[in-house]
Each structure stands twice: as structure tokens, then as C-alpha cells.
Amino acid sequence: MKTLAFFNNKGGVGKTTLVYHLAWMFAELGLSVLAADLDPQANLTSMFLEEEDLEAIWTEPGSPRTVAGSLAPLMEGTGDVANPYVADITARIGLVVGDLALSNVENELSSQWPVCLDGKARAFRVITAFLAAAGECGPTTSCGCGADRCSPEPRSLEPCGLDRREPGSDSAGP
């Protein structure tokens, strides 16, 4: 599995647009793509999903189908990161759905960074949480679909049934 990560602390440099178009391009080339929206503004998610679908997902109690829902047990101190839900955008594109609630955990994430230097186990778990939430799972799948991006827990692979947007189109995709 190859991983591409895009980061630039400055806003407005085109990261989200670039990731969105690269996801479609790689999928058209026959590659399986997992896009993980880890930005508290969740703009990548809003590019892939229709507004009605976003509202339905974001208003679910506990945000079980978003990256914030995956991080909740760790942030609350009740457990580790839960396997992220992957919304099927197309047969080749999956999306770890972003969440505006990520802004609520930014301070916790940044406060744990220097504590890693003290060797605190929880700090390492918090800092590495985004790798797990982004779908960094092993090559083994239990759902039988054969996709590279599958999580070991079938619950995160259930089709979301959401409308999808094709790039350059105002209409829903397949």
C-alpha cells in the first residue's frame, strides 16, 4: 500500500482541491483510493458528499460515521481509536468522513505532542490516533470484498448508501 499525505499549515494553498482531484485521477487509473478528511473544516467531505447526506451524518449522536467518532474513545479516555467508517464514494474511492467536531480535539492533540518527549504512553496513543483514523489498517480483510482499504471490522465497510458527486458535475455520480 502506498500512502500520500498532504499537509501545509497555511490555508488556501489548494490542498483539499488537489486531494479531491488526485483521488478521482488515481481511481480512473484503476487504483483503490482512501481519502481521509482530517481537517476540522471538513471541506474534502463536503466536496464528495451531498449536503443532505452530510447533515444526516453530522447530526448522528456520537458521530459514529466520522473521524471524530473514531477518535472519541481516545479523547474521552475510555479506549483506543475505533476503526473508522469508510463511505464508499465509488467502487474505487472510499472516504473517511471529516467532522467539524475535530476542532474540539485540536487543543488536546497539540497538548499531547510535547508530552511524548516525557515517554507518556497516552500521549503517543493520542498523537498516533490520526494514523488509525485515516485507515492505516493491515492487509488482511475480513469482509471479503478484497479492497486494499478494508478495515478488519466489517462494521466500517457497510455501504453508506449516500449519493456521490462525480468531478466536474453537479449531479450525483454512480
Residue frames as a rotation matrix with the C-alpha (Angstrom) as fourth column:
MET 1
0.588 0.809 0.000 0.00
0.809 -0.588 0.000 0.00
0.000 0.000 -1.000 0.00
LYS 2
-0.568 -0.709 0.417 1.34
0.701 -0.683 -0.205 3.42
0.430 0.176 0.885 -0.92
THR 3
0.341 0.643 -0.685 0.39
0.893 -0.450 0.023 6.44
-0.294 -0.619 -0.728 1.16
LEU 4
-0.456 -0.371 0.809 0.31
0.551 -0.831 -0.071 10.08
0.698 0.414 0.584 0.11
ALA 5
0.180 0.484 -0.857 -0.25
0.942 -0.335 0.009 12.70
-0.283 -0.809 -0.516 2.78
PHE 6
-0.113 -0.133 0.985 -0.85
0.550 -0.834 -0.049 16.38
0.827 0.536 0.167 2.13
PHE 7
0.441 0.206 -0.874 -0.09
0.871 -0.334 0.361 18.93
-0.217 -0.920 -0.326 4.83
ASN 8
-0.531 -0.558 0.638 0.51
0.529 -0.806 -0.264 22.63
0.662 0.197 0.723 4.82
ASN 9
-0.462 0.337 -0.820 -0.35
0.822 -0.183 -0.539 24.71
-0.332 -0.924 -0.192 7.86
LYS 10
-0.828 0.162 -0.537 -1.24
-0.263 -0.958 0.116 27.68
-0.496 0.237 0.836 5.66
GLY 11
0.005 0.922 0.387 -4.81
0.411 0.351 -0.841 27.75
-0.911 0.163 -0.378 4.42
GLY 12
0.704 0.481 -0.523 -5.86
-0.206 -0.566 -0.798 28.48
-0.680 0.670 -0.299 0.89
VAL 13
-0.278 -0.892 -0.356 -3.00
-0.732 -0.043 0.680 26.73
-0.622 0.449 -0.642 -0.89
GLY 14
0.077 0.434 -0.897 -5.15
-0.960 0.275 0.050 24.15
0.269 0.858 0.438 -2.67
LYS 15
-0.825 -0.446 0.347 -4.59
-0.540 0.803 -0.251 21.02
-0.167 -0.395 -0.904 -0.55
THR 16
-0.236 0.824 0.516 -8.23
-0.162 0.490 -0.857 19.95
-0.958 -0.285 0.018 -0.49
THR 17
0.617 0.460 -0.639 -8.80
-0.657 -0.146 -0.740 20.59
-0.433 0.876 0.212 -4.18
LEU 18
-0.208 -0.801 -0.562 -5.61
-0.944 0.315 -0.100 18.73
0.257 0.509 -0.821 -5.07
VAL 19
-0.825 -0.079 0.560 -6.53
-0.343 0.858 -0.383 15.69
-0.450 -0.508 -0.735 -2.94
TYR 20
0.161 0.977 0.137 -10.07
-0.291 0.180 -0.940 15.60
-0.943 0.112 0.313 -4.37
HIS 21
0.636 0.089 -0.767 -8.88
-0.764 -0.068 -0.641 15.63
-0.109 0.994 0.025 -7.98
LEU 22
-0.477 -0.851 -0.220 -6.00
-0.851 0.509 -0.125 13.21
0.219 0.128 -0.967 -7.35
ALA 23
-0.489 0.382 0.785 -8.42
-0.330 0.752 -0.571 10.76
-0.808 -0.538 -0.241 -5.75
TRP 24
0.633 0.770 -0.074 -10.55
-0.310 0.165 -0.936 10.75
-0.709 0.616 0.343 -8.90
MET 25
0.365 -0.577 -0.731 -7.49
-0.914 -0.072 -0.399 10.60
0.177 0.814 -0.554 -11.15
PHE 26
-0.692 -0.661 0.291 -5.97
-0.712 0.691 -0.123 7.62
-0.120 -0.292 -0.949 -9.30
ALA 27
-0.140 0.733 0.665 -9.34
-0.193 0.639 -0.745 5.85
-0.971 -0.233 0.052 -9.31
GLU 28
0.759 0.415 -0.502 -9.65
-0.528 -0.060 -0.847 6.38
-0.381 0.908 0.173 -13.06
LEU 29
-0.054 -0.867 -0.496 -6.20
-0.939 0.213 -0.270 4.81
0.340 0.451 -0.825 -13.40
GLY 30
0.332 0.318 -0.888 -7.56
-0.178 0.946 0.272 1.70
0.926 0.068 0.371 -11.67
LEU 31
-0.736 -0.646 -0.200 -6.13
0.112 0.175 -0.978 2.28
0.667 -0.743 -0.057 -8.20
SER 32
0.344 0.776 -0.529 -8.08
0.762 0.098 0.640 1.96
0.548 -0.623 -0.558 -4.96
VAL 33
-0.538 -0.473 0.698 -8.07
0.088 -0.855 -0.511 5.23
0.838 -0.214 0.501 -3.06
LEU 34
0.248 0.562 -0.789 -8.89
0.946 0.035 0.322 6.05
0.209 -0.826 -0.523 0.54
ALA 35
-0.313 -0.254 0.915 -9.27
0.118 -0.967 -0.228 9.78
0.942 0.036 0.333 1.17
ALA 36
-0.028 0.241 -0.970 -9.23
0.985 0.173 0.015 10.72
0.171 -0.955 -0.242 4.84
ASP 37
0.195 0.188 0.963 -10.60
0.177 -0.972 0.154 14.13
0.965 0.141 -0.223 5.74
LEU 38
0.038 -0.306 -0.951 -8.65
0.975 0.220 -0.032 15.10
0.219 -0.926 0.307 8.86
ASP 39
-0.848 -0.262 0.461 -9.25
0.233 -0.965 -0.120 18.83
0.476 0.006 0.879 8.57
PRO 40
-0.673 0.606 -0.424 -11.69
0.503 -0.046 -0.863 20.35
-0.543 -0.794 -0.274 11.11
GLN 41
-0.515 0.514 -0.686 -13.30
-0.650 -0.756 -0.078 22.31
-0.559 0.406 0.723 8.29
ALA 42
-0.248 0.392 0.886 -14.25
0.240 0.911 -0.336 19.03
-0.939 0.129 -0.320 6.56
ASN 43
0.071 0.261 -0.963 -14.13
-0.756 -0.615 -0.223 20.60
-0.651 0.744 0.154 3.10
LEU 44
-0.834 -0.392 -0.387 -12.97
-0.550 0.629 0.549 17.39
0.029 0.671 -0.741 1.41
THR 45
-0.747 0.632 0.205 -16.00
0.464 0.717 -0.521 15.60
-0.476 -0.294 -0.829 2.80
SER 46
0.097 0.840 -0.533 -18.29
0.003 -0.536 -0.844 18.36
-0.995 0.080 -0.054 1.54
MET 47
-0.328 -0.254 -0.910 -16.76
-0.887 -0.249 0.389 18.00
-0.326 0.935 -0.144 -1.93
PHE 48
-0.965 -0.130 -0.226 -17.50
-0.205 0.915 0.349 14.27
0.161 0.383 -0.910 -2.04
LEU 49
-0.648 0.739 -0.184 -20.93
0.752 0.583 -0.307 14.14
-0.120 -0.337 -0.934 -0.36
GLU 50
-0.222 0.698 0.681 -24.23
0.401 -0.571 0.716 15.90
0.889 0.432 -0.153 -0.91
GLU 51
-0.633 -0.039 0.773 -25.40
-0.494 -0.749 -0.442 18.45
0.596 -0.662 0.455 1.67
GLU 52
0.432 0.878 0.206 -28.36
-0.774 0.244 0.585 16.34
0.464 -0.412 0.785 2.80
ASP 53
0.610 -0.281 -0.741 -26.08
0.294 0.949 -0.119 13.36
0.736 -0.145 0.661 3.40
LEU 54
-0.523 -0.832 0.182 -23.63
0.203 -0.329 -0.922 15.50
0.828 -0.446 0.341 5.36
GLU 55
-0.279 0.505 0.817 -26.41
-0.821 -0.566 0.070 16.77
0.498 -0.652 0.572 7.58
ALA 56
0.748 0.599 -0.287 -27.62
-0.405 0.754 0.517 13.24
0.526 -0.271 0.806 8.26
ILE 57
0.275 -0.740 -0.614 -24.12
0.554 0.644 -0.528 12.02
0.785 -0.195 0.587 9.16
TRP 58
-0.634 -0.663 0.398 -23.09
0.124 -0.596 -0.793 15.04
0.763 -0.453 0.461 11.22
THR 59
-0.154 0.637 0.756 -26.27
-0.856 -0.468 0.220 15.09
0.493 -0.613 0.617 13.31
GLU 60
0.421 0.238 -0.875 -26.00
0.098 0.948 0.304 11.44
0.902 -0.214 0.376 14.39
PRO 61
0.853 -0.104 0.511 -25.45
-0.519 -0.271 0.811 11.29
0.054 -0.957 -0.286 18.16
GLY 62
0.537 -0.731 0.422 -21.79
-0.047 0.473 0.880 10.48
-0.842 -0.492 0.220 18.87
SER 63
0.425 -0.339 -0.839 -20.80
-0.873 -0.397 -0.282 10.94
-0.237 0.853 -0.465 15.21
PRO 64
0.387 -0.293 0.874 -20.28
-0.122 0.924 0.364 7.19
-0.914 -0.247 0.321 14.62
ARG 65
0.630 -0.109 0.769 -19.62
0.727 0.429 -0.536 7.64
-0.272 0.897 0.350 10.88
THR 66
0.869 -0.396 0.298 -16.98
-0.192 -0.824 -0.534 10.38
0.456 0.406 -0.792 11.11
VAL 67
-0.044 -0.974 -0.221 -13.33
0.258 0.203 -0.945 10.66
0.965 -0.099 0.242 12.02
ALA 68
-0.391 -0.043 0.920 -14.36
-0.745 -0.572 -0.343 12.43
0.540 -0.819 0.191 15.23
GLY 69
0.688 0.691 0.221 -16.45
-0.707 0.569 0.419 9.40
0.164 -0.445 0.880 16.17
SER 70
0.625 -0.547 -0.557 -13.40
0.270 0.820 -0.504 7.18
0.733 0.165 0.660 15.64
LEU 71
-0.412 -0.871 0.267 -11.30
0.102 -0.335 -0.937 9.40
0.906 -0.358 0.227 17.90
ALA 72
0.296 0.655 0.695 -13.95
-0.567 -0.465 0.680 9.84
0.768 -0.596 0.234 20.61
PRO 73
0.895 0.067 -0.441 -12.98
0.275 0.697 0.663 6.85
0.352 -0.714 0.605 22.82
LEU 74
-0.033 -0.989 -0.147 -9.37
0.899 0.034 -0.436 8.02
0.436 -0.147 0.888 22.91
MET 75
-0.466 -0.129 0.875 -10.21
0.014 -0.990 -0.138 11.68
0.885 -0.052 0.463 23.52
GLU 76
0.481 0.747 0.460 -12.66
-0.535 -0.166 0.829 10.73
0.695 -0.644 0.320 26.29
GLY 77
-0.438 -0.755 0.489 -10.11
-0.876 0.236 -0.421 8.41
0.203 -0.612 -0.764 27.89
THR 78
0.332 0.681 0.653 -12.41
-0.764 0.600 -0.238 5.40
-0.554 -0.419 0.719 27.57
GLY 79
0.598 -0.147 0.788 -10.45
0.358 0.929 -0.099 3.40
-0.717 0.341 0.608 24.99
ASP 80
-0.568 -0.822 0.040 -8.43
0.310 -0.168 0.936 3.46
-0.762 0.544 0.351 21.84
VAL 81
-0.553 0.309 -0.774 -9.34
-0.748 -0.594 0.297 4.74
-0.368 0.743 0.559 18.40
ALA 82
0.199 0.704 0.682 -12.30
-0.020 0.699 -0.715 2.93
-0.980 0.129 0.153 16.90
ASN 83
-0.605 -0.361 0.709 -11.98
0.656 0.279 0.702 1.67
-0.451 0.890 0.068 13.34
PRO 84
-0.655 0.336 -0.677 -13.18
-0.393 -0.916 -0.074 4.45
-0.645 0.218 0.732 11.06
TYR 85
0.354 0.818 0.454 -16.28
0.333 0.343 -0.878 4.18
-0.874 0.462 -0.151 8.96
VAL 86
-0.804 -0.585 -0.108 -15.42
0.066 -0.268 0.961 4.30
-0.591 0.765 0.254 5.25
ALA 87
0.315 0.901 -0.297 -18.07
-0.234 -0.230 -0.945 5.84
-0.920 0.367 0.139 2.99
ASP 88
-0.319 -0.362 0.876 -17.99
0.712 0.519 0.474 4.27
-0.626 0.774 0.092 -0.45
ILE 89
-0.149 0.185 -0.971 -17.87
-0.418 -0.902 -0.108 7.12
-0.896 0.390 0.212 -2.93
THR 90
0.383 0.218 -0.898 -17.34
-0.892 0.341 -0.297 4.79
0.242 0.914 0.325 -5.89
ALA 91
0.974 -0.057 -0.221 -16.10
0.078 0.993 0.089 1.22
0.214 -0.104 0.971 -6.23
ARG 92
0.245 -0.969 -0.039 -12.53
0.734 0.211 -0.646 2.59
0.634 0.130 0.762 -6.11
ILE 93
-0.522 -0.402 0.752 -12.85
-0.110 -0.843 -0.526 5.62
0.846 -0.357 0.396 -3.80
GLY 94
0.244 0.534 -0.809 -13.54
0.850 0.284 0.444 5.45
0.466 -0.797 -0.385 -0.09
LEU 95
-0.119 -0.208 0.971 -13.79
-0.145 -0.964 -0.224 8.40
0.982 -0.167 0.084 2.27
VAL 96
-0.386 0.014 -0.922 -13.09
0.913 0.149 -0.380 8.64
0.132 -0.989 -0.070 5.98
VAL 97
0.349 0.710 0.612 -15.73
0.629 -0.661 0.409 11.29
0.695 0.243 -0.677 6.64
GLY 98
-0.741 -0.630 0.235 -14.47
0.324 -0.641 -0.696 14.52
0.588 -0.439 0.679 8.17
ASP 99
0.286 0.819 -0.497 -16.24
0.885 -0.027 0.465 16.28
0.367 -0.573 -0.733 11.00
LEU 100
0.251 -0.111 0.962 -16.45
-0.087 -0.992 -0.092 19.87
0.964 -0.060 -0.258 12.20
ALA 101
0.975 0.177 0.138 -16.18
-0.158 0.105 0.982 18.41
0.159 -0.979 0.130 15.73
LEU 102
0.405 -0.900 -0.160 -12.46
0.821 0.435 -0.370 17.80
0.403 0.018 0.915 15.11
SER 103
-0.016 -0.393 0.919 -11.93
-0.055 -0.918 -0.393 21.41
0.998 -0.057 -0.007 16.10
ASN 104
0.769 0.385 0.511 -12.92
-0.516 -0.099 0.851 20.35
0.378 -0.918 0.122 19.63
VAL 105
0.899 -0.438 0.016 -9.97
0.358 0.754 0.550 17.97
-0.253 -0.489 0.835 19.89
GLU 106
0.589 -0.705 0.396 -7.27
0.222 -0.330 -0.918 20.18
0.777 0.628 -0.038 18.35
ASN 107
0.371 -0.451 0.812 -6.12
-0.807 -0.590 0.041 21.50
0.460 -0.670 -0.582 21.72
GLU 108
0.751 -0.066 0.657 -5.89
-0.394 0.754 0.525 18.00
-0.530 -0.653 0.541 23.16
LEU 109
0.849 -0.442 0.288 -3.84
0.521 0.612 -0.596 16.82
0.087 0.656 0.750 20.20
SER 110
0.411 -0.732 0.544 -1.43
-0.030 -0.607 -0.794 19.74
0.911 0.309 -0.272 20.37
SER 111
0.474 -0.227 0.851 -1.03
-0.864 -0.305 0.400 19.49
0.169 -0.925 -0.341 24.15
GLN 112
0.888 -0.103 0.447 -0.02
-0.065 0.937 0.344 15.82
-0.454 -0.335 0.826 23.86
TRP 113
0.806 -0.591 0.008 2.82
0.076 0.091 -0.993 16.48
0.587 0.801 0.118 21.43
PRO 114
0.047 -0.874 0.484 5.39
-0.707 -0.371 -0.602 17.74
0.706 -0.314 -0.635 23.97
VAL 115
0.387 0.160 0.908 4.30
-0.854 0.435 0.287 15.08
-0.349 -0.886 0.304 26.50
CYS 116
0.966 -0.101 -0.240 5.54
-0.044 0.845 -0.532 12.42
0.256 0.524 0.812 24.06
LEU 117
0.158 -0.979 0.128 9.06
-0.355 -0.177 -0.918 13.55
0.921 0.100 -0.376 24.92
ASP 118
-0.188 -0.152 0.970 8.36
-0.982 0.006 -0.189 12.50
0.023 -0.988 -0.150 28.51
GLY 119
-0.895 -0.225 -0.384 7.54
-0.287 0.951 0.112 8.98
0.340 0.210 -0.916 27.31
LYS 120
-0.491 0.794 0.358 3.87
-0.534 0.051 -0.844 9.08
-0.689 -0.606 0.399 28.34
ALA 121
-0.821 0.145 0.553 2.01
0.400 0.837 0.374 6.18
-0.408 0.528 -0.745 26.72
ARG 122
0.214 0.977 -0.009 -1.31
0.699 -0.160 -0.697 8.02
-0.682 0.143 -0.717 26.35
ALA 123
0.220 -0.194 -0.956 0.45
-0.404 -0.910 0.092 10.89
-0.888 0.366 -0.278 24.59
PHE 124
-0.832 -0.545 -0.099 1.83
-0.339 0.361 0.869 8.50
-0.438 0.757 -0.485 21.97
ARG 125
-0.535 0.709 0.459 -1.61
0.744 0.653 -0.141 6.94
-0.400 0.266 -0.877 21.52
VAL 126
0.415 0.706 -0.574 -3.22
0.341 -0.705 -0.622 10.35
-0.844 0.062 -0.533 21.07
ILE 127
-0.070 -0.537 -0.840 -0.58
-0.610 -0.644 0.463 11.60
-0.790 0.545 -0.282 18.62
THR 128
-0.943 -0.331 -0.015 -0.71
-0.225 0.605 0.764 8.43
-0.244 0.725 -0.645 16.51
ALA 129
-0.265 0.931 0.252 -4.52
0.188 0.306 -0.933 8.37
-0.946 -0.200 -0.256 16.56
PHE 130
0.275 0.406 -0.871 -4.77
-0.697 -0.540 -0.472 10.04
-0.662 0.737 0.135 13.17
LEU 131
-0.717 -0.529 -0.454 -2.90
-0.697 0.545 0.467 7.17
0.001 0.651 -0.759 11.53
ALA 132
-0.851 0.452 0.267 -5.53
0.346 0.865 -0.364 4.77
-0.395 -0.217 -0.892 12.80
ALA 133
0.025 0.925 -0.378 -8.40
0.117 -0.378 -0.918 7.11
-0.993 -0.021 -0.118 11.98
ALA 134
-0.039 -0.118 -0.992 -7.04
-0.879 -0.469 0.090 7.55
-0.476 0.875 -0.086 8.47
GLY 135
0.853 0.507 -0.124 -7.47
-0.507 0.747 -0.431 3.84
-0.125 0.430 0.894 7.83
GLU 136
-0.145 -0.949 -0.280 -3.93
-0.904 0.242 -0.352 2.59
0.402 0.202 -0.893 8.34
CYS 137
0.569 0.408 0.714 -5.05
-0.665 0.739 0.108 -1.00
-0.484 -0.536 0.692 8.68
GLY 138
-0.363 -0.762 0.536 -3.31
-0.325 0.643 0.693 -4.23
-0.873 0.077 -0.481 7.90
PRO 139
-0.727 -0.004 -0.687 -3.50
-0.685 0.067 0.725 -6.03
0.043 0.998 -0.051 4.57
THR 140
-0.908 0.408 -0.096 -5.90
0.411 0.911 -0.015 -8.66
0.081 -0.053 -0.995 5.92
THR 141
-0.594 0.790 0.153 -9.59
-0.751 -0.613 0.246 -8.10
0.288 0.031 0.957 5.42
SER 142
-0.886 0.338 0.318 -12.49
0.091 0.798 -0.595 -9.91
-0.455 -0.498 -0.738 6.97
CYS 143
-0.091 0.926 -0.366 -15.29
-0.494 -0.361 -0.791 -8.52
-0.864 0.109 0.491 4.83
GLY 144
-0.050 0.031 0.998 -14.39
0.547 0.837 0.001 -10.50
-0.836 0.546 -0.058 1.73
CYS 145
0.861 0.437 -0.261 -14.53
0.050 -0.583 -0.811 -7.53
-0.506 0.685 -0.524 -0.63
GLY 146
0.411 -0.787 0.460 -10.81
0.901 0.427 -0.074 -7.71
-0.138 0.445 0.885 -1.42
ALA 147
0.767 -0.131 0.628 -10.27
0.141 -0.921 -0.364 -3.95
0.626 0.368 -0.688 -1.37
ASP 148
-0.202 -0.964 -0.173 -6.91
0.544 0.036 -0.838 -2.75
0.814 -0.264 0.517 -0.07
ARG 149
-0.589 -0.054 0.806 -8.55
-0.368 -0.870 -0.327 -0.18
0.719 -0.489 0.493 2.20
CYS 150
0.355 0.858 -0.372 -10.69
-0.021 0.405 0.914 -2.58
0.935 -0.317 0.162 4.20
SER 151
-0.203 -0.281 0.938 -10.75
-0.933 -0.235 -0.273 -2.44
0.297 -0.930 -0.215 7.93
PRO 152
-0.930 -0.177 -0.323 -10.68
-0.094 0.962 -0.256 -5.69
0.356 -0.208 -0.911 9.90
GLU 153
-0.663 0.748 -0.037 -14.10
0.207 0.135 -0.969 -4.82
-0.720 -0.650 -0.244 11.33
PRO 154
-0.597 0.453 0.662 -16.94
0.790 0.190 0.582 -5.26
0.138 0.871 -0.472 8.83
ARG 155
0.298 0.799 -0.522 -18.99
0.836 -0.483 -0.262 -2.50
-0.461 -0.358 -0.812 10.51
SER 156
-0.045 -0.378 -0.925 -16.76
-0.055 -0.923 0.380 0.13
-0.997 0.068 0.021 8.95
LEU 157
-0.932 -0.362 0.025 -17.32
-0.019 0.116 0.993 -1.24
-0.362 0.925 -0.115 5.46
GLU 158
-0.145 0.949 0.278 -21.09
0.760 0.287 -0.583 -1.15
-0.633 0.127 -0.764 5.30
PRO 159
-0.558 -0.028 0.829 -22.18
0.705 -0.543 0.457 0.82
0.437 0.840 0.322 2.26
CYS 160
-0.832 0.207 -0.515 -23.41
0.244 -0.697 -0.674 4.21
-0.499 -0.686 0.529 3.35
GLY 161
-0.097 0.855 0.509 -25.99
0.972 0.192 -0.138 4.49
-0.216 0.481 -0.850 0.55
LEU 162
0.096 0.080 -0.992 -25.12
0.191 -0.980 -0.061 8.14
-0.977 -0.183 -0.109 0.03
ASP 163
0.946 0.159 0.282 -25.34
0.313 -0.219 -0.924 9.99
-0.085 0.963 -0.257 -3.24
ARG 164
0.036 -0.994 -0.099 -21.96
0.681 -0.048 0.731 10.68
-0.732 -0.094 0.675 -4.78
ARG 165
0.767 0.116 -0.631 -20.72
-0.290 -0.814 -0.503 13.57
-0.572 0.569 -0.591 -6.89
GLU 166
0.470 -0.643 0.605 -18.64
0.875 0.431 -0.221 12.97
-0.119 0.633 0.765 -9.97
PRO 167
-0.332 -0.646 -0.687 -15.89
0.491 -0.741 0.459 15.56
-0.806 -0.185 0.563 -10.54
GLY 168
-0.977 -0.102 -0.188 -16.97
-0.076 -0.656 0.751 18.46
-0.200 0.748 0.633 -12.71
SER 169
-0.526 0.848 -0.060 -20.63
0.307 0.256 0.917 17.58
0.793 0.464 -0.395 -12.34
ASP 170
-0.620 0.415 0.666 -23.49
-0.747 -0.572 -0.340 19.00
0.240 -0.708 0.664 -10.32
SER 171
0.465 0.841 -0.277 -25.33
-0.722 0.541 0.430 15.69
0.512 0.000 0.859 -10.50
ALA 172
0.421 -0.261 0.869 -24.85
-0.670 0.556 0.492 12.66
-0.611 -0.789 0.059 -8.31
GLY 173
-0.388 -0.668 -0.635 -22.45
-0.908 0.394 0.141 10.01
0.156 0.631 -0.759 -9.54
PRO 174
-0.149 0.322 -0.935 -22.80
-0.268 0.897 0.351 6.21
0.952 0.303 -0.047 -9.55
